[in-house]
Amino acid sequence: MKSQAGPKVGEQELNRLDDPAVVQRCVKLEVRSDGQQFALAAGLLACFLGVCMLMVGYVGWTSRYHQKHHPPIPAFIPFGWTTAGLGAALLLGAFFIVDNYYLVDPVERRVYRLFQFLAWRRRNIVFRDGELQSISSEERKTRGPYRFLAGGYRIYRSYRVVAAARNGRREAFTNWKLYSLEECNAKTVELAGILHCKYEAAAMASPTAAANET
């Protein structure tokens, strides 16, 4: 007779999350997935376009250059409501229907990732004890308009927390956030202490470098 095999090691580890005491002691890190980021951007754009079409349909618009008022075009109204409704649905999904986050267990020094869409969910183990090499604050520089009337540009600095495994695999624990150097460094130090690994904090830009970027 064949003996029935028990649950795999990975399944046993994931089943630890069914214990409320384990979940309660974990540190939760909310992070938006790529799909949520896309839904958020598309939803905001759709809402903006929908409002613009509704304004044209109900109120009309005034030409920016000729200062001439154009009468409303009612044909835009149904398209405006449809576009705005689609945008609102995308925003609702990005914020309330989809959930994506990490759980950091300070006792077993294990990191879980959980994704949930309505009633469907997926759980997996990202890092186990001893697999992490370091946690660091990562910086990203982007150019954007600054003093538009003067025609200049400025460098904007964003930060996020990234974990690196000994095998070279990397995982972002937070999303990019503007001007969050101190917050990001504090979270990096906190997580490194919980997971017993090295940390690398991002350095603050010197006044000279900051002045040259504006």
VMD Tcl script that draws the C-alpha trace (Angstrom):
set ca {
  {0.00 0.00 0.00}
  {1.14 3.52 -0.81}
  {1.53 5.84 2.12}
  {-0.16 9.20 1.89}
  {2.40 11.99 1.69}
  {1.92 14.95 3.97}
  {1.91 18.55 2.81}
  {5.09 19.86 1.21}
  {7.50 21.99 3.20}
  {6.47 25.14 1.32}
  {2.79 24.44 1.98}
  {3.50 23.88 5.67}
  {5.26 27.22 5.86}
  {2.41 28.99 4.09}
  {-0.12 27.35 6.37}
  {1.51 29.26 9.22}
  {-0.41 32.28 7.93}
  {-3.67 30.59 8.89}
  {-2.71 31.20 12.52}
  {-3.99 34.67 13.56}
  {-1.17 34.98 16.12}
  {1.45 34.63 13.36}
  {-0.23 37.26 11.18}
  {-0.61 39.63 14.11}
  {3.10 39.60 14.95}
  {4.16 40.24 11.34}
  {5.10 43.64 9.94}
  {2.82 44.50 7.00}
  {4.25 46.33 3.99}
  {1.64 47.64 1.57}
  {2.90 47.85 -2.01}
  {1.00 48.43 -5.25}
  {1.58 45.82 -7.95}
  {2.28 46.74 -11.59}
  {-1.35 46.03 -12.41}
  {-2.54 48.35 -9.65}
  {-0.17 51.07 -10.83}
  {-1.53 50.78 -14.37}
  {-5.16 50.77 -13.17}
  {-4.48 53.84 -11.02}
  {-2.90 55.82 -13.87}
  {-5.53 54.73 -16.39}
  {-8.35 55.46 -13.93}
  {-7.13 58.99 -13.21}
  {-6.73 59.69 -16.93}
  {-10.19 58.30 -17.74}
  {-11.82 60.36 -14.97}
  {-10.10 63.52 -16.22}
  {-11.18 62.90 -19.83}
  {-14.70 62.03 -18.70}
  {-15.05 65.28 -16.74}
  {-13.72 67.26 -19.71}
  {-16.28 65.66 -22.05}
  {-19.09 66.31 -19.56}
  {-18.04 69.97 -19.33}
  {-18.12 70.23 -23.12}
  {-21.50 68.47 -23.23}
  {-23.23 70.50 -20.50}
  {-21.43 73.86 -20.38}
  {-19.40 74.23 -23.56}
  {-15.89 75.62 -23.59}
  {-13.97 78.83 -24.16}
  {-11.07 78.97 -26.60}
  {-7.81 79.68 -24.85}
  {-6.39 81.86 -27.62}
  {-9.44 83.58 -29.12}
  {-11.43 83.86 -25.86}
  {-14.50 82.77 -27.77}
  {-17.16 80.71 -26.00}
  {-18.46 77.64 -27.83}
  {-21.94 76.30 -27.05}
  {-22.40 72.86 -25.41}
  {-22.30 69.71 -27.53}
  {-24.78 67.24 -25.97}
  {-23.36 64.36 -28.04}
  {-20.35 64.32 -25.69}
  {-22.47 63.64 -22.59}
  {-22.93 59.84 -22.89}
  {-19.26 59.40 -23.77}
  {-18.31 61.52 -20.77}
  {-20.38 59.48 -18.32}
  {-19.07 56.21 -19.78}
  {-15.44 57.31 -19.60}
  {-15.79 58.73 -16.08}
  {-17.56 55.54 -14.94}
  {-14.79 53.40 -16.39}
  {-12.20 55.53 -14.61}
  {-14.05 55.28 -11.31}
  {-14.24 51.48 -11.70}
  {-10.49 51.27 -12.33}
  {-9.75 53.42 -9.26}
  {-12.12 51.33 -7.16}
  {-10.37 48.16 -8.28}
  {-6.90 49.57 -7.66}
  {-7.69 50.69 -4.10}
  {-10.33 48.28 -2.77}
  {-10.75 45.15 -4.91}
  {-7.08 44.25 -5.35}
  {-4.75 43.89 -2.37}
  {-1.01 43.28 -2.59}
  {1.33 43.31 0.40}
  {4.25 41.68 2.21}
  {4.30 40.16 5.69}
  {7.63 40.12 7.53}
  {7.74 37.56 10.35}
  {10.18 38.78 13.06}
  {10.26 35.40 14.82}
  {10.98 33.06 11.91}
  {12.66 35.82 9.85}
  {10.59 34.95 6.82}
  {8.98 37.23 4.24}
  {5.65 36.35 2.63}
  {3.95 38.01 -0.32}
  {0.16 37.97 -0.54}
  {-1.99 39.00 -3.48}
  {-5.79 39.00 -3.38}
  {-8.38 39.80 -6.06}
  {-11.94 39.56 -4.72}
  {-12.18 36.03 -3.23}
  {-9.15 34.65 -5.08}
  {-5.79 34.87 -3.34}
  {-2.20 33.78 -3.88}
  {0.46 33.39 -1.22}
  {4.14 32.64 -1.60}
  {7.36 32.84 0.39}
  {9.73 35.49 -0.89}
  {12.66 35.03 1.51}
  {13.49 32.50 4.21}
  {15.84 32.92 7.14}
  {19.43 33.29 5.92}
  {18.57 34.00 2.27}
  {18.78 37.78 2.52}
  {22.08 39.55 1.98}
  {21.02 43.17 2.51}
  {18.20 45.69 2.53}
  {18.86 49.07 0.98}
  {17.23 52.40 0.24}
  {17.21 52.88 -3.52}
  {17.16 56.31 -5.16}
  {15.71 57.30 -8.54}
  {16.14 60.65 -10.25}
  {13.61 61.94 -12.78}
  {13.45 65.20 -14.67}
  {10.29 67.27 -14.50}
  {9.07 70.81 -15.24}
  {10.13 73.44 -12.77}
  {9.16 77.09 -12.87}
  {7.29 76.51 -16.10}
  {7.16 80.20 -16.98}
  {10.95 80.38 -16.69}
  {11.31 77.35 -18.95}
  {13.49 75.34 -16.57}
  {13.61 71.75 -15.34}
  {14.30 70.14 -12.01}
  {15.54 66.75 -10.81}
  {13.01 64.96 -8.58}
  {14.29 62.29 -6.19}
  {12.20 59.23 -5.29}
  {13.07 56.44 -2.88}
  {12.01 52.86 -2.14}
  {13.13 49.93 0.02}
  {14.71 47.00 -1.86}
  {15.84 43.62 -0.52}
  {18.66 41.67 -2.17}
  {19.12 37.91 -1.74}
  {22.45 36.08 -1.70}
  {21.67 34.62 -5.14}
  {21.24 38.11 -6.65}
  {17.43 38.20 -6.65}
  {15.90 41.58 -5.72}
  {12.48 42.45 -4.36}
  {11.01 45.92 -3.83}
  {9.25 46.19 -0.46}
  {7.79 49.65 -1.13}
  {6.74 51.76 -4.11}
  {8.66 54.80 -5.30}
  {7.83 57.86 -3.20}
  {8.96 61.43 -3.73}
  {11.15 63.12 -1.12}
  {10.93 60.22 1.35}
  {14.62 59.79 2.15}
  {14.30 59.79 5.96}
  {11.18 57.61 5.92}
  {12.79 55.13 3.52}
  {16.04 54.93 5.50}
  {14.13 54.41 8.75}
  {12.16 51.51 7.21}
  {15.38 50.03 5.81}
  {17.04 50.02 9.24}
  {13.91 48.59 10.89}
  {13.58 45.69 8.43}
  {17.30 44.90 8.52}
  {17.08 44.61 12.30}
  {14.07 42.30 12.07}
  {15.60 40.04 9.40}
  {19.18 40.15 10.79}
  {20.91 41.30 7.62}
  {23.04 44.22 6.47}
  {21.49 47.50 5.39}
  {22.52 50.32 3.08}
  {20.89 53.70 3.67}
  {20.68 56.26 0.89}
  {22.80 59.37 1.33}
  {21.33 62.85 1.32}
  {22.27 65.01 -1.66}
  {24.78 67.72 -0.90}
  {23.57 71.34 -1.09}
  {25.86 71.92 -4.07}
  {24.47 68.96 -6.01}
  {20.90 69.92 -5.15}
  {21.50 73.49 -6.35}
  {22.98 72.25 -9.64}
  {19.92 70.09 -10.33}
  {17.44 73.01 -10.32}
}
mol new
graphics top color blue
foreach p $ca { graphics top sphere $p radius 0.5 }
foreach p [lrange $ca 0 end-1] q [lrange $ca 1 end] { graphics top cylinder $p $q radius 0.2 }
display resetview
